Amino acid sequence: MNREIRTDLAIELRENVADRRNMPGVKVKTVVNEDRSIKTTTITVLDEIGEKNLGKAKGQYITIECSKLKEYEESIHEPLRAELEGRLRELMGHAGNILVVGLGNRQVTPDSIGPLVIDNLYVTRHLDTPGKPDLVMSAICPGVMAQTGIETVDIVRGICDEIDVEIVVAIDALAARSSKRLGCTIQLTDTGISPGSGVGNNRKTLSSDNLGRRVIAVGVPTVISVPSIIDDSLDEVADAFNETYGRRIMREFTEKQRYQIACNLLDEDMADMFVTPKNIDELVRRISFTISEAINAIAM
């Protein structure tokens, strides 16, 4: 078996690089809020050299991490909403007509982030009143290809052309390499998104090239591959034999080699499996509401 590390997060791809502090073409900035409950890392891929080094397209990748989302702590909602709203505003700039696309399958809980966000949006395109906001917002849940038989990008392109959309905001579930980031991390990027790419089910990319307008992707990791879980455990296994010697051995392998070892420890069927937290229904409900409130605040 020859498999690549499964992650949609730019921050994890950077962590996989041995000399992450010396990565030409990639700029990194990290900000932590006052009580240290929210950490925001902005990775900017500046040029083709950066694309090659990180394995991501040129553009910005903003990762907001908040471990308190895993707890039932309502006090974190407002500061997280405000942080997400601010970062979205930075990426969107001034726009008068946006389309929010809820990607994913409502019937599959880990993949329902997009549709759940749409459920709580305050759409305004149909309003015709004196108090109509300057920003017109529309929303759509296009479903998945297995349900419609149509590529999502074709559905979205048709809508964009019909109502003259300026910016598409696509919401989707992602795959992570580390279980610690499941359900408590939000990634924003201005490079678009390929639905299903994290689980190896690649569809046509929702991007400016394919849609003819800017695309901002908002993603939340909700699944992790079984080999990634094994990979995370390799250090613990090494320590169980000998803490100093075991860790020294593990440092001899690259991240790709470690991942390949993890795959080889599994039969082929298990190596293709993805798992999700047992409380994923609560996690997606909580984080999807926060995302929708951040978008609503921009549109009001």
Residue frames as qw, qx, qy, qz and C-alpha x, y, z in Angstrom:
[[0.000, 0.887, 0.461, 0.000, 0.00, 0.00, 0.00],
 [0.414, 0.046, 0.022, 0.909, 1.26, 3.45, -0.93],
 [0.109, -0.836, -0.518, -0.146, -0.91, 6.16, 0.58],
 [0.210, 0.475, -0.152, 0.841, -0.43, 9.84, 1.26],
 [0.110, -0.239, -0.635, 0.726, -1.12, 11.49, 4.61],
 [0.079, -0.637, -0.655, -0.398, -4.82, 12.36, 4.67],
 [0.195, -0.592, -0.398, 0.674, -5.39, 15.94, 5.82],
 [0.269, 0.785, 0.398, 0.391, -7.11, 19.01, 4.39],
 [0.333, -0.924, -0.084, 0.171, -5.44, 21.36, 6.88],
 [0.501, 0.745, -0.246, 0.365, -2.56, 23.54, 5.69],
 [0.337, -0.765, 0.443, -0.324, -1.33, 23.86, 9.28],
 [0.886, -0.235, 0.399, -0.030, -0.89, 20.08, 9.50],
 [0.820, 0.507, 0.015, 0.267, 0.96, 19.92, 6.19],
 [0.145, 0.833, -0.365, 0.389, 3.37, 22.51, 7.58],
 [0.635, -0.574, 0.458, -0.239, 3.79, 20.46, 10.77],
 [0.972, 0.106, 0.201, 0.059, 4.73, 17.46, 8.62],
 [0.580, 0.708, -0.230, 0.330, 7.78, 19.31, 7.29],
 [0.785, -0.252, -0.296, 0.483, 10.94, 18.65, 9.28],
 [0.362, -0.133, -0.074, 0.920, 12.44, 22.14, 8.83],
 [0.067, 0.775, 0.618, 0.111, 9.18, 24.08, 9.10],
 [0.214, -0.831, -0.093, 0.505, 10.91, 27.33, 10.15],
 [0.112, -0.500, 0.519, 0.685, 12.85, 27.45, 6.90],
 [0.497, 0.445, 0.738, 0.100, 10.21, 27.08, 4.21],
 [0.090, -0.209, 0.311, 0.923, 10.81, 29.44, 1.25],
 [0.238, -0.213, -0.593, -0.739, 7.66, 30.89, -0.27],
 [0.503, -0.563, -0.646, -0.114, 5.59, 30.35, 2.89],
 [0.005, -0.409, 0.337, -0.848, 4.84, 33.01, 5.52],
 [0.521, -0.444, -0.728, 0.039, 3.37, 32.11, 8.92],
 [0.097, -0.391, 0.301, -0.864, 1.82, 34.31, 11.62],
 [0.462, -0.395, -0.791, 0.071, 0.20, 33.12, 14.86],
 [0.206, -0.426, 0.184, -0.862, -2.03, 35.17, 17.18],
 [0.373, -0.324, -0.842, 0.216, -3.46, 34.04, 20.55],
 [0.280, -0.743, -0.258, -0.550, -6.32, 35.85, 22.29],
 [0.190, -0.675, 0.408, -0.584, -6.09, 37.24, 25.83],
 [0.736, -0.371, 0.440, -0.357, -7.24, 34.17, 27.74],
 [0.025, -0.438, 0.868, 0.232, -5.39, 31.87, 25.32],
 [0.639, 0.212, 0.675, -0.302, -8.57, 29.99, 24.43],
 [0.706, 0.668, 0.225, -0.065, -8.38, 30.82, 20.70],
 [0.426, -0.480, 0.492, 0.588, -5.28, 30.49, 18.53],
 [0.643, 0.727, 0.165, -0.176, -5.30, 31.77, 14.96],
 [0.523, -0.355, 0.542, 0.554, -2.53, 30.79, 12.53],
 [0.562, 0.766, 0.033, -0.312, -2.32, 32.44, 9.12],
 [0.616, -0.186, 0.592, 0.484, -0.25, 30.61, 6.52],
 [0.454, 0.788, -0.036, -0.415, 0.33, 32.53, 3.28],
 [0.755, 0.078, 0.496, 0.422, 1.66, 30.67, 0.27],
 [0.001, -0.756, 0.107, 0.645, 3.43, 33.41, -1.66],
 [0.376, 0.615, -0.505, -0.475, 4.57, 31.80, -4.91],
 [0.871, 0.221, -0.386, -0.208, 5.23, 28.58, -6.82],
 [0.350, 0.363, -0.763, 0.404, 8.12, 27.72, -4.51],
 [0.371, -0.173, 0.572, -0.710, 5.75, 27.91, -1.55],
 [0.840, 0.118, -0.086, -0.523, 3.21, 25.76, -3.40],
 [0.732, 0.301, -0.610, 0.050, 5.83, 23.08, -3.90],
 [0.157, 0.318, -0.737, 0.575, 7.10, 23.21, -0.31],
 [0.420, -0.042, 0.552, -0.719, 3.68, 23.12, 1.38],
 [0.062, 0.194, 0.951, 0.231, 1.67, 21.21, -1.20],
 [0.152, 0.715, 0.591, -0.341, -1.07, 23.86, -1.24],
 [0.391, 0.673, 0.367, 0.510, -2.12, 26.41, -3.86],
 [0.263, 0.166, -0.136, 0.941, -1.00, 30.03, -3.64],
 [0.374, -0.638, -0.322, -0.591, -3.18, 32.01, -1.22],
 [0.216, -0.454, 0.536, -0.678, -4.10, 32.37, 2.45],
 [0.654, -0.255, -0.709, -0.069, -4.95, 29.58, 4.89],
 [0.238, -0.492, 0.385, -0.744, -6.30, 30.76, 8.24],
 [0.596, -0.204, -0.776, 0.039, -6.68, 28.15, 10.97],
 [0.384, -0.535, 0.254, -0.709, -8.68, 29.01, 14.10],
 [0.560, -0.059, -0.812, 0.155, -8.22, 26.52, 16.93],
 [0.410, -0.446, 0.282, -0.744, -10.35, 26.44, 20.09],
 [0.290, 0.036, -0.946, 0.138, -10.19, 23.35, 22.30],
 [0.265, 0.123, 0.584, -0.757, -13.08, 24.65, 24.43],
 [0.598, 0.142, -0.332, -0.715, -15.43, 23.78, 21.58],
 [0.503, 0.020, -0.863, -0.045, -15.12, 20.17, 22.71],
 [0.112, -0.232, -0.752, 0.607, -16.62, 21.16, 26.05],
 [0.081, -0.738, -0.613, -0.268, -20.12, 22.35, 26.72],
 [0.331, -0.476, -0.224, 0.784, -19.04, 25.91, 27.45],
 [0.299, 0.811, 0.480, 0.150, -21.36, 28.52, 25.96],
 [0.210, -0.884, 0.042, 0.416, -19.08, 31.42, 26.92],
 [0.454, -0.284, 0.560, 0.633, -16.70, 30.55, 24.07],
 [0.462, 0.605, 0.618, 0.194, -19.34, 31.09, 21.38],
 [0.134, 0.972, 0.149, -0.122, -19.19, 34.89, 21.24],
 [0.236, -0.761, 0.455, 0.397, -15.39, 35.36, 21.14],
 [0.505, -0.021, 0.770, 0.389, -15.07, 32.57, 18.57],
 [0.401, 0.743, 0.531, 0.077, -17.86, 34.07, 16.46],
 [0.014, 0.964, -0.066, -0.259, -16.17, 37.47, 16.60],
 [0.385, -0.515, 0.630, 0.435, -12.79, 36.00, 15.59],
 [0.493, 0.264, 0.766, 0.317, -14.33, 34.10, 12.68],
 [0.280, 0.885, 0.365, -0.074, -16.33, 37.14, 11.56],
 [0.127, -0.875, 0.273, 0.379, -13.21, 39.30, 11.55],
 [0.408, -0.298, 0.743, 0.439, -11.20, 36.80, 9.51],
 [0.457, 0.524, 0.697, 0.176, -14.04, 36.34, 7.03],
 [0.157, 0.951, 0.146, -0.221, -14.28, 40.09, 6.56],
 [0.273, -0.671, 0.510, 0.465, -10.54, 40.21, 5.82],
 [0.410, 0.004, 0.819, 0.401, -10.89, 37.60, 3.09],
 [0.332, 0.667, 0.664, 0.063, -14.15, 38.92, 1.62],
 [0.195, -0.022, 0.148, 0.969, -13.36, 42.63, 1.48],
 [0.390, 0.337, 0.201, -0.833, -16.27, 44.63, 0.07],
 [0.018, -0.124, -0.902, -0.412, -18.92, 42.53, -1.64],
 [0.445, 0.028, 0.091, -0.891, -22.53, 43.22, -2.42],
 [0.867, 0.089, -0.137, -0.470, -23.75, 39.78, -3.47],
 [0.056, -0.430, 0.896, -0.100, -22.57, 36.52, -1.88],
 [0.855, -0.045, -0.353, -0.377, -23.69, 32.92, -2.22],
 [0.370, -0.470, 0.748, -0.288, -23.15, 30.56, 0.72],
 [0.753, 0.175, -0.558, -0.302, -22.88, 26.93, -0.37],
 [0.642, -0.432, 0.542, -0.328, -23.44, 24.22, 2.22],
 [0.536, 0.378, -0.731, -0.190, -21.46, 21.26, 0.89],
 [0.092, -0.205, 0.915, -0.336, -21.89, 17.73, 2.18],
 [0.461, -0.255, -0.779, -0.341, -24.57, 15.20, 2.99],
 [0.448, -0.455, 0.211, -0.740, -27.17, 16.10, 5.59],
 [0.922, -0.197, -0.181, -0.281, -27.86, 12.40, 6.22],
 [0.824, 0.054, -0.362, 0.432, -24.27, 11.67, 7.29],
 [0.436, -0.869, -0.181, 0.148, -23.53, 13.44, 10.58],
 [0.573, -0.448, 0.198, 0.656, -19.78, 14.09, 10.11],
 [0.322, 0.175, 0.511, 0.778, -20.54, 15.46, 6.64],
 [0.031, -0.766, -0.626, -0.144, -23.47, 17.67, 7.66],
 [0.330, -0.437, -0.155, 0.822, -21.59, 20.86, 8.64],
 [0.057, 0.049, 0.407, 0.910, -22.47, 22.67, 5.41],
 [0.296, -0.510, -0.657, -0.470, -26.23, 22.00, 5.44],
 [0.446, -0.626, -0.539, 0.344, -26.45, 22.80, 9.18],
 [0.252, -0.278, -0.008, 0.927, -24.81, 26.19, 8.61],
 [0.106, -0.239, -0.529, -0.808, -27.33, 26.97, 5.86],
 [0.351, -0.577, -0.736, -0.057, -30.21, 26.11, 8.21],
 [0.378, -0.689, -0.369, 0.495, -29.27, 29.01, 10.51],
 [0.319, 0.017, 0.228, 0.920, -28.45, 31.68, 7.92],
 [0.214, 0.719, 0.379, -0.542, -30.40, 34.88, 7.52],
 [0.422, 0.219, 0.577, 0.664, -30.68, 35.01, 3.73],
 [0.056, 0.617, 0.225, -0.752, -31.64, 38.41, 2.31],
 [0.119, -0.051, 0.626, 0.769, -31.81, 38.16, -1.47],
 [0.065, -0.510, -0.801, -0.306, -35.58, 37.66, -1.49],
 [0.159, -0.672, -0.464, 0.555, -36.24, 40.70, 0.71],
 [0.232, 0.486, 0.350, 0.766, -37.59, 43.84, -0.92],
 [0.350, -0.842, -0.394, 0.116, -37.93, 46.31, 1.92],
 [0.110, 0.938, -0.154, 0.289, -36.42, 49.72, 2.77],
 [0.531, -0.718, 0.442, -0.087, -34.33, 48.03, 5.44],
 [0.964, 0.243, -0.024, 0.104, -32.72, 45.55, 3.04],
 [0.612, -0.607, 0.278, 0.424, -29.01, 45.15, 3.92],
 [0.251, 0.787, -0.415, -0.380, -26.30, 46.40, 1.56],
 [0.021, -0.350, 0.923, 0.161, -24.95, 42.86, 1.37],
 [0.823, 0.091, -0.115, -0.549, -27.27, 40.48, -0.42],
 [0.198, -0.356, 0.910, -0.083, -26.92, 36.88, 0.72],
 [0.843, 0.102, -0.266, -0.456, -28.24, 33.74, -0.93],
 [0.376, -0.411, 0.815, -0.158, -27.72, 30.13, 0.16],
 [0.826, 0.228, -0.344, -0.384, -27.91, 26.67, -1.35],
 [0.582, -0.353, 0.731, -0.056, -27.32, 23.04, -0.31],
 [0.538, 0.458, -0.506, -0.494, -26.46, 21.29, -3.59],
 [0.960, -0.104, 0.195, -0.169, -26.19, 17.82, -2.04],
 [0.386, -0.492, 0.713, 0.318, -23.57, 15.30, -3.16],
 [0.337, 0.359, -0.638, -0.592, -23.08, 13.75, -6.56],
 [0.035, -0.078, -0.996, 0.016, -24.45, 10.39, -5.40],
 [0.224, 0.519, 0.647, -0.511, -27.76, 12.16, -4.71],
 [0.346, 0.731, 0.064, -0.585, -27.96, 14.46, -7.74],
 [0.790, 0.305, 0.427, 0.317, -25.78, 12.91, -10.44],
 [0.339, 0.879, 0.047, 0.331, -24.43, 16.40, -11.09],
 [0.591, 0.078, -0.298, 0.746, -21.03, 17.84, -10.22],
 [0.266, -0.753, -0.412, 0.438, -21.44, 20.41, -7.45],
 [0.253, -0.367, 0.207, 0.871, -19.34, 22.94, -9.36],
 [0.028, 0.284, 0.671, 0.685, -21.80, 22.80, -12.28],
 [0.238, -0.737, -0.632, -0.004, -24.77, 23.50, -9.98],
 [0.346, -0.689, -0.171, 0.613, -22.99, 26.38, -8.26],
 [0.257, -0.120, 0.406, 0.869, -21.72, 27.88, -11.54],
 [0.029, -0.520, -0.692, -0.500, -25.25, 27.97, -12.95],
 [0.303, -0.811, -0.466, 0.184, -26.55, 29.78, -9.87],
 [0.402, -0.501, 0.059, 0.764, -23.65, 32.24, -9.88],
 [0.178, 0.102, 0.528, 0.824, -24.25, 33.15, -13.51],
 [0.130, -0.637, -0.691, -0.317, -27.98, 33.52, -13.01],
 [0.341, -0.881, -0.322, 0.050, -27.91, 35.86, -9.99],
 [0.367, 0.773, -0.200, 0.477, -24.54, 37.56, -10.66],
 [0.770, -0.608, -0.089, 0.172, -22.77, 36.37, -7.48],
 [0.175, 0.884, -0.387, 0.194, -19.55, 38.20, -6.51],
 [0.014, -0.489, 0.822, -0.293, -18.21, 35.82, -3.85],
 [0.835, -0.175, -0.464, -0.238, -18.95, 32.17, -3.09],
 [0.278, -0.528, 0.672, -0.439, -18.52, 31.05, 0.53],
 [0.781, 0.035, -0.583, -0.222, -18.31, 27.25, 0.58],
 [0.504, -0.511, 0.543, -0.436, -18.77, 25.37, 3.87],
 [0.838, 0.164, -0.497, -0.153, -17.60, 21.78, 4.15],
 [0.827, -0.508, 0.242, -0.006, -16.37, 19.04, 6.48],
 [0.371, 0.728, -0.576, 0.034, -12.65, 18.19, 6.30],
 [0.942, -0.143, -0.256, 0.166, -10.27, 15.41, 7.28],
 [0.206, -0.882, 0.392, -0.160, -7.52, 15.97, 9.86],
 [0.631, 0.343, -0.662, 0.215, -4.31, 14.18, 10.66],
 [0.138, 0.128, -0.728, 0.659, -4.55, 14.78, 14.41],
 [0.319, -0.550, -0.767, -0.092, -7.57, 13.73, 16.44],
 [0.269, -0.447, -0.400, 0.754, -7.01, 16.76, 18.70],
 [0.058, 0.165, -0.210, -0.962, -8.29, 19.04, 15.94],
 [0.130, -0.370, -0.842, -0.370, -11.57, 17.25, 15.26],
 [0.248, -0.742, -0.610, -0.124, -14.60, 19.43, 15.86],
 [0.376, -0.818, -0.170, 0.401, -12.63, 22.32, 17.36],
 [0.364, -0.325, 0.391, 0.780, -10.79, 23.77, 14.36],
 [0.499, 0.783, 0.325, -0.180, -11.94, 26.03, 11.53],
 [0.484, -0.178, 0.432, 0.740, -9.91, 26.59, 8.38],
 [0.395, 0.837, 0.213, -0.314, -10.59, 29.50, 6.05],
 [0.493, -0.197, 0.515, 0.673, -8.92, 29.90, 2.67],
 [0.388, 0.691, -0.002, -0.610, -9.29, 32.05, -0.42],
 [0.001, 0.395, -0.805, -0.443, -8.09, 29.27, -2.75],
 [0.721, 0.055, -0.383, -0.574, -11.34, 27.31, -3.07],
 [0.550, -0.261, 0.731, -0.310, -12.14, 23.75, -2.11],
 [0.444, 0.169, -0.791, -0.387, -12.38, 20.28, -3.63],
 [0.757, -0.274, 0.183, -0.565, -15.39, 18.48, -2.09],
 [0.989, -0.079, 0.049, -0.114, -14.49, 15.08, -0.65],
 [0.535, 0.658, -0.489, 0.203, -10.74, 15.41, -1.21],
 [0.284, -0.599, 0.633, -0.400, -9.84, 14.60, 2.40],
 [0.753, -0.090, 0.607, -0.237, -11.39, 11.14, 2.17],
 [0.298, -0.210, 0.801, 0.475, -10.07, 10.45, -1.32],
 [0.378, 0.590, 0.712, 0.045, -13.38, 11.16, -3.08],
 [0.179, -0.342, 0.168, 0.907, -12.20, 14.03, -5.27],
 [0.381, 0.750, 0.540, 0.021, -14.71, 16.11, -7.20],
 [0.409, 0.594, 0.152, 0.675, -14.18, 19.16, -9.38],
 [0.377, -0.236, -0.373, 0.814, -12.81, 22.11, -7.42],
 [0.013, -0.923, -0.382, -0.055, -14.94, 25.07, -6.42],
 [0.524, -0.335, 0.081, 0.779, -12.41, 27.77, -7.33],
 [0.170, 0.724, -0.011, -0.668, -12.19, 31.14, -9.02],
 [0.009, -0.308, 0.752, 0.583, -10.91, 29.42, -12.16],
 [0.022, 0.257, 0.946, 0.195, -13.96, 27.15, -12.37],
 [0.005, 0.709, 0.664, -0.240, -16.62, 29.59, -11.18],
 [0.289, 0.581, 0.256, 0.716, -15.38, 32.92, -12.52],
 [0.294, -0.815, 0.037, -0.497, -15.65, 34.63, -9.11],
 [0.037, 0.512, -0.716, 0.474, -13.81, 34.58, -5.81],
 [0.811, -0.294, -0.475, -0.173, -14.29, 31.53, -3.58],
 [0.162, -0.545, 0.625, -0.535, -13.75, 31.45, 0.18],
 [0.726, -0.130, -0.668, -0.104, -13.80, 28.01, 1.76],
 [0.408, -0.524, 0.482, -0.572, -14.68, 27.43, 5.41],
 [0.759, 0.050, -0.640, -0.112, -13.92, 23.91, 6.62],
 [0.563, -0.553, 0.451, -0.417, -14.16, 21.98, 9.88],
 [0.351, 0.284, -0.892, -0.026, -12.29, 18.66, 10.36],
 [0.753, -0.238, 0.204, -0.578, -14.72, 15.98, 11.54],
 [0.999, 0.034, 0.014, -0.035, -12.99, 12.73, 10.51],
 [0.141, -0.730, 0.661, 0.101, -9.56, 11.14, 10.77],
 [0.780, 0.292, -0.522, -0.185, -8.16, 8.14, 8.91],
 [0.924, -0.382, 0.002, -0.004, -7.30, 4.99, 10.85],
 [0.790, 0.224, -0.155, 0.549, -3.63, 5.08, 9.71],
 [0.063, 0.692, -0.176, 0.697, -3.38, 8.62, 11.14],
 [0.707, -0.617, 0.099, -0.330, -4.53, 7.33, 14.52],
 [0.957, -0.094, -0.034, 0.273, -1.92, 4.55, 14.38],
 [0.524, 0.528, -0.140, 0.653, 0.71, 7.11, 13.35],
 [0.285, -0.757, 0.157, -0.567, -0.17, 9.27, 16.36],
 [0.862, -0.471, 0.108, -0.152, 0.36, 6.22, 18.57],
 [0.842, 0.338, -0.280, 0.315, 3.78, 5.27, 17.23],
 [0.118, 0.638, -0.450, 0.614, 5.60, 7.62, 19.61],
 [0.677, -0.457, 0.310, -0.486, 3.73, 6.12, 22.57],
 [0.997, 0.050, -0.064, -0.005, 4.62, 2.62, 21.40],
 [0.606, 0.514, -0.377, 0.475, 8.28, 3.59, 21.05],
 [0.200, -0.628, 0.421, -0.623, 8.27, 5.15, 24.53],
 [0.891, -0.313, 0.088, -0.318, 6.82, 1.96, 25.97],
 [0.931, 0.146, -0.185, 0.278, 10.00, 0.13, 24.96],
 [0.607, -0.260, -0.109, 0.743, 12.52, 2.81, 25.76],
 [0.076, 0.915, 0.280, -0.282, 11.73, 6.50, 26.07],
 [0.126, -0.766, 0.362, 0.516, 15.07, 7.90, 24.88],
 [0.282, -0.192, 0.818, 0.463, 16.02, 5.25, 22.34],
 [0.347, 0.534, 0.770, 0.038, 12.46, 4.83, 21.05],
 [0.194, 0.902, 0.183, -0.339, 12.00, 8.51, 20.32],
 [0.149, -0.632, 0.542, 0.534, 15.38, 8.66, 18.61],
 [0.357, 0.110, 0.868, 0.329, 14.34, 5.83, 16.31],
 [0.303, 0.733, 0.603, -0.085, 11.05, 7.53, 15.41],
 [0.037, 0.864, -0.094, -0.493, 12.86, 10.75, 14.51],
 [0.329, -0.295, 0.716, 0.540, 14.75, 8.84, 11.83],
 [0.299, 0.451, 0.793, 0.278, 11.56, 8.49, 9.79],
 [0.102, -0.089, -0.201, -0.970, 9.86, 11.21, 7.74],
 [0.516, 0.153, 0.414, -0.734, 6.15, 11.86, 8.26],
 [0.725, 0.316, -0.349, -0.503, 5.36, 10.08, 4.99],
 [0.432, 0.250, -0.862, 0.092, 7.42, 7.06, 6.06],
 [0.186, -0.013, 0.752, -0.633, 5.66, 6.95, 9.44],
 [0.651, 0.241, 0.126, -0.709, 2.29, 7.09, 7.72],
 [0.663, 0.325, -0.605, -0.296, 3.32, 4.27, 5.41],
 [0.162, 0.166, -0.909, 0.347, 4.37, 2.17, 8.40],
 [0.425, 0.118, 0.536, -0.720, 0.95, 2.79, 9.95],
 [0.717, 0.316, -0.212, -0.584, -0.76, 1.71, 6.72],
 [0.521, 0.319, -0.789, -0.060, 1.33, -1.45, 6.55],
 [0.098, -0.102, 0.841, -0.523, 0.22, -2.41, 10.07],
 [0.574, 0.280, 0.410, -0.651, -3.38, -2.57, 8.84],
 [0.479, 0.285, 0.776, 0.296, -5.17, -4.66, 6.28],
 [0.157, 0.182, 0.418, 0.876, -6.21, -2.76, 3.16],
 [0.240, -0.679, -0.602, -0.345, -9.84, -2.33, 4.17],
 [0.474, -0.732, -0.331, 0.361, -8.98, -0.79, 7.53],
 [0.435, -0.202, 0.149, 0.865, -6.39, 1.49, 5.95],
 [0.006, 0.362, 0.476, 0.802, -9.21, 3.10, 3.95],
 [0.336, -0.689, -0.642, 0.018, -11.45, 3.67, 6.97],
 [0.044, 0.449, -0.174, 0.875, -12.22, 7.01, 8.62],
 [0.390, -0.497, -0.723, 0.277, -13.52, 7.51, 12.14],
 [0.104, -0.625, -0.084, -0.769, -15.24, 10.36, 13.94],
 [0.059, -0.184, 0.671, -0.716, -15.78, 11.34, 17.63],
 [0.105, -0.379, -0.918, 0.055, -18.69, 9.62, 19.38],
 [0.028, 0.703, 0.468, -0.534, -20.24, 13.02, 20.19],
 [0.274, 0.045, 0.461, 0.843, -19.92, 14.29, 16.63],
 [0.039, -0.698, -0.636, -0.328, -23.62, 15.21, 16.49],
 [0.335, -0.859, -0.255, 0.291, -23.15, 17.71, 19.32],
 [0.465, -0.392, 0.262, 0.750, -19.85, 19.00, 17.94],
 [0.225, 0.272, 0.572, 0.741, -21.20, 19.73, 14.46],
 [0.139, -0.816, -0.544, -0.138, -24.34, 21.33, 15.89],
 [0.415, -0.770, -0.122, 0.468, -22.27, 23.65, 18.07],
 [0.387, -0.341, 0.358, 0.778, -19.65, 24.71, 15.53],
 [0.203, 0.440, 0.652, 0.583, -22.09, 25.05, 12.63],
 [0.153, -0.884, -0.441, 0.035, -24.16, 27.49, 14.68],
 [0.400, -0.680, 0.093, 0.607, -21.07, 29.58, 15.43],
 [0.353, -0.004, 0.561, 0.748, -20.14, 29.69, 11.74],
 [0.072, 0.659, 0.644, 0.382, -23.65, 30.70, 10.70],
 [0.257, -0.887, -0.289, 0.253, -23.74, 33.49, 13.30],
 [0.414, -0.458, 0.281, 0.735, -20.40, 34.84, 12.03],
 [0.222, 0.246, 0.637, 0.696, -21.73, 34.96, 8.46],
 [0.094, -0.794, -0.592, -0.101, -25.03, 36.48, 9.62],
 [0.339, -0.755, -0.119, 0.548, -23.12, 39.27, 11.38],
 [0.309, -0.187, 0.456, 0.814, -21.41, 40.16, 8.11],
 [0.061, 0.409, 0.718, 0.559, -24.68, 40.21, 6.20],
 [0.165, -0.760, -0.584, 0.233, -26.63, 42.33, 8.69]]
